[in-house]
């Protein structure tokens, strides 16, 4: 007699677990499409330690500009301010204004 309620509970738990897995997969898919989740929007990228791939993920920067940032950093050392990014070829004040909210030192 107890097996019926237990079976219903197990089915409910399995449905709950699998539905959570699907939503996590969907969230990961949106990240791959270049959309920012709320967690990513609040996480800032450190320009003194970020990889080319991390920098290129920012809207307004492509692989070429991201690599230019990494190259500049390797030649001149760590950035002392975010404004120093305008010294990097291809990054002007307009680009800096777009990406600055997502960067930190």
Buried (B, 14 or more C-beta within 10 A) or exposed (E): EEEEEEEEEEEEEEEEEEEEEEEEEEEEEEEEEEEBEEEEEEEEBEBEEBEBEBBBBBEEBEEEBBBBBBEBBEEEEEBEEBEBBEEBEEBEEEBBEEBBEBBBE
